[in-house]
Amino acid sequence: MCLFTMLLQPRYQNAFPSSFKELKVVGFRYGSVINTLNLTFDSNSVPNNIQIASVLINAAPYVTGFDIEGISITVNNIPCAFPDRNYNKKNT
């Protein structure tokens, strides 16, 4: 299980216990600032883009090993930016 899955999947399971199914990393390059994750939900109760992005940004202060930049979050290719919520471990 990769670091992204280990740290983020439990947060999505807690946020959406009846609909969250799976988190898969589909795009990752060591040293890259862009990583792509696929989240799978039960088709009967899919959360909206902001709800999905909020789980990620709320996890940011607690994850280690990678940074989550609120300004760069997209869900379904739609920007869901949180410009005031950037957690770069080098600056905190």
C-alpha positions in Angstrom: 0.0 0.0 0.0 1.5 3.4 -1.0 1.9 6.4 1.3 -1.0 8.3 -0.3 -3.4 5.4 0.2 -2.2 4.7 3.8 -2.7 8.3 4.8 -5.7 9.4 2.8 -8.0 6.4 2.4 -9.0 6.2 6.1 -10.0 9.9 6.0 -12.3 9.3 3.0 -13.7 6.2 4.7 -14.5 8.2 7.8 -16.0 11.2 5.9 -18.1 9.0 3.6 -18.7 5.7 5.4 -21.7 4.6 3.4 -20.4 5.6 -0.1 -16.6 5.5 -0.2 -15.2 2.4 -1.9 -11.6 2.9 -2.9 -8.6 5.3 -3.4 -6.1 4.4 -6.1 -3.0 6.3 -7.1 -3.0 6.5 -10.9 -0.3 9.1 -11.5 2.9 9.6 -9.4 6.4 10.5 -10.2 9.0 10.7 -7.4 9.8 14.3 -6.8 6.8 15.5 -8.7 4.4 18.1 -7.3 1.5 16.6 -9.2 -0.1 13.4 -8.2 -3.3 11.9 -9.5 -5.7 9.9 -7.4 -8.9 8.1 -8.4 -11.6 7.9 -5.7 -14.5 5.4 -6.2 -17.9 5.9 -4.5 -21.2 4.1 -4.5 -23.1 5.6 -7.4 -26.2 6.2 -5.3 -24.5 8.7 -3.0 -21.5 10.4 -4.5 -20.3 13.5 -2.6 -19.9 16.7 -4.5 -16.5 18.1 -5.6 -16.1 20.5 -2.7 -16.9 17.7 -0.2 -14.3 15.5 -1.8 -11.7 18.3 -1.9 -12.4 19.3 1.6 -11.4 15.9 3.0 -8.0 16.3 1.2 -7.3 19.8 2.4 -8.4 19.0 5.9 -5.9 16.1 6.0 -3.1 18.4 4.9 -1.8 19.5 8.3 -1.6 15.9 9.5 0.0 14.1 6.6 3.8 13.6 6.3 5.9 12.6 3.4 4.2 14.9 0.9 2.6 18.4 0.7 -0.9 19.2 -0.2 -1.4 22.6 -1.8 -4.9 23.9 -1.5 -4.5 26.1 -4.6 -3.9 23.2 -6.8 -6.7 20.7 -6.0 -8.9 19.6 -8.8 -11.8 17.2 -8.7 -13.2 15.8 -12.0 -10.9 18.3 -13.8 -12.6 21.2 -12.0 -10.5 23.4 -9.8 -11.6 23.3 -6.2 -9.0 25.7 -4.9 -8.5 26.6 -1.2 -5.9 29.4 -1.7 -5.6 30.1 2.0 -5.1 26.5 3.0 -1.6 25.5 1.7 0.4 23.2 3.9 4.0 23.1 2.7 6.0 21.4 5.4 9.0 23.4 4.6 7.2 26.6 5.6 5.5 25.4 8.8 
